């Protein structure tokens, strides 16, 4: 057994980075994840033994690192990834959660799912093929879901003689395309996931590249300011009333801060009632806190005995979300059953439920070219479209680009109870 | 780290509390599945934090195989008393006595598979519509594909190909009568996170997790505890060793590891440098490459 001294102090105080990986089956995505796990010593012996056995049984020459991420029977048999799988690893700097999503066009819904919680997206490009339709689709989804950081990994550099020209061309082509997108932080790294170049260890084959390795980027990209610390939003999940002798008059509101920084003494407004009060305490368990900000889960108590219930939102007097029943969204359709214009659906937004009618389909987006299709308005599975909905109650919304927590909606089919749409408020 | 950013343990805690609160708000009759293992002890701790100063607003359910470590049961009962929770016990022995399941026979006989029937019966009898569990995605590859809110049909079955997408942190808790959810608030935690959290929060654990002397024997590369519930082969020799358990489940299939780790600090050091997964010591997962997936499809937790 390897014995390295483990600095627990350091490991207790790490940031969490969630990232998603996009790429098609042949881009070497699973190999890249396998490489990250393997080189960061996050693969356990029994896992390694298991995939070694599987690789040998299939008569493969090398140990197939891709098998680490393919779990279910159908996937193993067919060599495909059918769903979002989550992987975990840590380095002395950060803890990572990977949402590993398959890249086929029919899996746009899975990529959207994986992207919805990600701080960062890795988009894989096969150096031999350069920027292809899929690359554009992946970049578009990253931009649509407002993933703050994007890393383009130009993979399989070993198969193009580690050529700088190939790398430069991908970079130029991608920039030309992405000028139409809202992605702010894009970086490019030439790698070979199979050989390990520039993944965790610096490549000796590409002197011309002076940027950092992928692992370095993952460990150091600045994520602390990605959250909204400006617009105070506290959707109430539960009303906490112990009704015990010791806490006879206690009345607290449980929830997770969706935006802004709350402090005791803050003047607040409760939506939708419009009643006002002052924050008395912010607490969790037996601790009183000085402030609360995203993504903390806390319990808030107020100075006044006002009526607050689940689905209400506590906000600052001077900074309120829009309260409206008419909402414009970009929707990604997730279900086999197509979207029905004028159909009624259930929706969920923060801790609030309502129903909505889809009143208009403005246009559909061709995810490969970004063209707006105003003639074709049939919205089926994996389609992305701009639609207008009218809700049965006012929702307290922000634009998705301003706040992912208060700018997102899920659409539910009332017949099947399936989640059929993912909506981003425009 | 900037002043307005919380560390990974606090972020994972916030996520878990959020999920537990959603369950309490949206499900009519939730229950927390409690095995006596560290993950379910953490779940109980998180549920306490979520509703404090109120008590946990749902009962705990222990699916008891009857093949327990005595320490687990003593710990369970003391904890329940301390936090004033309501405990329901589903008994596998009872399911066997009633003829609903048949005891496995042979040298590797185990009650792991039988638990599913007892669990589904308990859920049915009490009409629980959400069962909170401490399963984690890093434990096993079928679990890596689980949702936070895992929908089960009226037979309790899991359909991995037909899971509801989960976006952002908005959870769809809608279901038909007779269906239920399994909910996994600590999905995103790793074994190391669990131990660090136990240290950060100073959570009490059964002594089984810490290094101690025990009579064990080796079978299929695992150290099993000597027990009246396990039949020994002639070739198997019982010896006393210094061991601890990384997971605690049914005594017939929970493997011990040789370890001198007697404190939380020692354990964290050990976990950080160990080269095998936690469930590597579980005989129930070794039955086939997809044994967990097969069990889960039938309604296993």
Interface residues (C-beta under 8 A of the other chain):
Chain A: X1 X2 X3 X4 X5 X6 X8 X11 X12 X13 X14 X15 X16 X44 X45 X46 X47 X50 X54 X71 X72 X73 X74 X76 X82 X83 X84 X85 X86 X87 X88 X90 X94 X95 X97 X109 X110 X112 X113 X116 X117 X223 X224 X225 X227 X229 X237 X238 X240 X241 X242 X243 X244 X246 X247 X250 X254 X255 X256 X261 X284 X285 X286 X293 X295 X296 X297 X299 X310 X334 X346 X348 X349 X350 X351 X404 X405 X408 X409 X410 X412 X417 X418 X419 X422
Chain B: X1 X2 X4 X5 X6 X7 X8 X9 X10 X11 X12 X13 X14 X15 X17 X18 X21 X22 X24 X25 X48 X49 X50 X51 X52 X53 X54 X55 X137 X138 X141 X142 X144 X145 X160 X161 X163 X164 X165 X166 X167 X168 X169 X170 X171 X172 X174 X175 X176 X187 X188 X190 X192 X193 X196 X199 X200 X265 X268 X269 X272 X273 X274 X275 X276 X277 X280 X289 X290 X293
